[in-house]
Amino acid sequence: MSAGRMSTIGQCLSDLRGSGAGGQTDGQLLQSFIDCRDGDAVTALVRRHGPMVLGVCRRVLGGTHDAEDAFQATFLVLVRKATSIVPRELVGNWLYGVAYRTALEARARNARRRAREKQVRDMPDHAVESEAAWPELEPLLDRELSRLPEKYRAPVVLCELQGRSRSDAARQLNLPEGTLSSRLATARRMLAGRLGARGLALSAGGLTSVLVHSAVSASVPPPLLASTAKAATLTAAGQAVGTVVSANVAALTEGVLKTMFLAKLKVAAVALVAAGVLAGAGGRLVMPQAQAEKPGDKVAKDAGHKNSTELSAVVKAVDASRGVLTTHPSKTTPEEQSFNLAKGVKVFLDDGTGDKLGFSEGKIGDVADGSHVTLRLSPENKEVVGIWVEGPSVQGILKAADATRNTITASVSTHKGEPPADTTFKIARNARLEIDDGQPKDKTKPATEPTLADLPANAQVTLRLSADRKVVGSIRAEGLTVSGTVKALDADKNTITITVGGKKGEPGEDKSFTVAANVPVYIDDGKVKDKKKAESLGDLPVGSTVTLRLSLDQKSVVSVRAEGGSVQGSVKSVDAAGDKITLHDKAQGEKTYNVMKDAPVVIDDHAAVRKLADVPVESMVNLKLLADQTTVRAISVHGPTATGNVKGTAGPDHINLENKEGEKSFALAKDVRIMIDEHKKGKLSDLIEGTVAQLRLSADQSSVLEIHATGPSFRGRVKFVDADKNLITLTIGGKNGVGGEDKDFTLSKDTAVATETYGAPLKLSDVRTDREVILRLAIDQKAAARIIVLGE
């Protein structure tokens, strides 16, 4: 087997073993899901983009339950349409558009339902508390934001709605920070102008406060995150939508998919009409690639194939004589799969240019072993009717560019897990070349197309390869970015020293850089600086977190971005008159921070923006700081949690909890949310005595807002398993296998058995005598809900 194929298998296996998703980019997570149907990658995307998606749904729908249904449907659409997201890194921007479309679909469905029911009066809705400072603005904000051109909308989604730093957003959009900041400012002005045309007078600065409030206030309840991640993972594994989510979410998901499909049909129809017009003018119709729509698209002739599906895979072998294609095992299919090829199966090859029509028609012999493909299956998944072969994108350091031979040599890793190696590629004749030197463009000079000769050695390059990985279809070159903490500045010599890396208890490495003349310096969006004076290197606070954008040849710094981090703790005191807040942290003790006058304060995830004086003492807060590390720009407030076992019976307005500190009674909010086993909605009658419950209190600790409940758990060694009688006996207590009490537990058909290490499912017959396990009862405590085998 070739090294390439072994590497592809290794990549999927690495994903299966739960390689950390925290450091992966959106594009890497999405590609991991597309290649291997990686459930961990889906979960990471849900957690990363959940607050932004929920914020959109809440602003459009208001009602808590409606917004949560739209939230779940949005991520189920992501699972179904993952292959259509191009470029992969813009997952957040794509999700914003789908979330807005899904929320509108939910609102329309609600309106139709109310019309059918002919309600005489409005029924009360469990709406998000609305004391919003801009009640007339929120219904229009997303409408106008969704209409912005993508190049302006994407920076707003990343920086304002998702709270990404400018450096992160610039990296993700493949833009210099100066360009990103310019587009962000333009987007704010455009939004403010469009809202002004609707009678809402709002400055670009005021709009920033609204957007920051939206980002801070859209915290996703942990049960909703968990249930959505599980639903998305099960859907990705091929389980029918209706079996993992409510009927309303399933219907909403299908409705949005249908809307997206019809929208693509309209685009295809317009393209065909345009092509016909061109043919009439030119005398002939030439469409060698127009029919080669990308994976995830549908052409008009497929409109009747309601059951046709798509799946991504890695090819193991193609037998053209027998008409069979075999794919490697993946997370959703632990064994290799074989598919029959339809007669006249269409094959499309990616040329690597990134063009929407960049798939040229090929033949089945072009589908090589180890290729990443998207297969379109006929109704009932009987035959493959279409194959799209895509080329990967690789990133590395440029070694040399030869304009004479039309080649490029770069140190890249063409397969995940392999070390970078110097590799020479041929450049396609129609290849796209983009050079981003991080400098503002001189509009007085005519724009010129860059050539290979303009590429300096040591530049960071992103290469998009063709389907056969032999030709480069597009090149993007830019300088590296370096992040760290400012240690020293010398404005006269234009140098900066930052501390890079370092783990807890270990010092980082100090690096010094030369800063080019007149570089743009961005400090907290200029919030506390004189607007008449441009920020300079000397304005950077020592100790602030900075991201330096280097020149193409990595010899100098061409842009600087500084900002503060976040701190968490318990509120010790609040001085509203002096705009100060003091936190207490067990590790760092007490510390006082200044608070900006216009800093948004969000309490208990409610939509309303409150004042500093509303922050209760002893509440838990998250403070977003400016670069000076002493000034707060935004505050999110939550109550503490309490965990224990339910004592007695939960009443309509209270619940008693017992733990090592004793027994305590808690008042319940009227709309208290109850979640059973992290994903199932529950009710008070489910909380019988002995139930393990975690309570999330309001910020003022006056009532319980959320309850997460499970059955009690027992740890012991397996003494006996009687599958016929559906019983398992554990020896609980004792030491080194000696002593302890035997206890019998009932098993049911719903009892799940899994390993501790990876959560891999096991059969009951795999649970052997003397193995140590943790057994958790169902919420009614009648049978075991889950058994975890320790040490496996």
PyMOL commands that set and color helices and strands:
alter all, ss='L'
color gray80, all
select helices_A, chain A and resi 3-16+26-36+39-61+64-84+88-117+138-146+150-161+166-173+177-197+204-217+222-236+241-243+247-282+300-302+364-366+379-381+452-454+524-526+537-539+612-614+684-686+764-766
alter helices_A, ss='H'
color red, helices_A
select strands_A, chain A and resi 309-319+324-327+337-350+359-362+372-377+383-390+393-402+407-412+421-436+460-465+471-478+481-490+495-500+509-514+521-523+545-550+557-563+566-575+580-585+589-595+601-603+609-610+620-625+631-638+641-646+654-659+662-676+680-681+692-697+704-710+713-722+727-732+741-746+752-755+772-777+784-789
alter strands_A, ss='S'
color yellow, strands_A
deselect
rebuild
show_as cartoon
